[in-house]
Amino acid sequence: MTKRYLTEHDVAFEEHNINEQPEYINYLKSNGFQSLPVIEIEGQPAFSGFRPQQLQAVAG
């Protein structure tokens, strides 16, 4: 849902698939995340899960 939301609102993003890039699993765990997706936006706190209000703020 998050990926679809960003795409539909023309928000550029970089995707890291943990099935294809398992090295990201340790990175996410070391930063306290236990669920996906994780959204990292420069200058803002990272968050996980589908959060429409936070995504709307990114989409403008």
N, C-alpha and C positions, 0 to 999 in steps of 0.2 A: 504494500500500500504506500509506503514511504517513497519508494522509487517511482511509482506511478504518479504520485502527487508532484514530486519534483519535476518529472518529465512534462506533465500536463501544464505546469506553471513556468516552463522554460527556465528552470533553475539548473545551471551547470553543476555537475557533481562528479566525483571520482568514486568508483565502486571497488571495494576489495572483497572478493568472495573467499570466505574461509575454507571452502572445499577445494578451491584452486590455489589458495595462498595460505596454507595452514600456519605459517609463521605469525599471522595476525592474531591467532587465538591467544597466544601468550601475551601479546601486547594488550589486547582487550582485557584479559583477566588481571594483568598487572595494574590496570587503571580502574579496576573495580567493577567492570561490566560483566553481567551474567546472562544477558539476553541481547538479541539482535532485533532490528538493526541498530547500529551505533552511529550517531550523527555528530560529526565534529565540524565546527564552523570557527574559522579564525577569529579570535577576540571574544568568543562566547564559550560558556561551559558546554561540554559535550553532554549528550543525553542519549538514552536508548528507547526503543519502542516507537510506535506510530503516535506522534503528538501533533495533531493538526494545528493547534494554536502556535506552537513554536515554528512549525514549518511555514505557516502563513506569514510570520514575521520575517522569515528568510526570503520568501517569495515576493514580499512587498505588496 
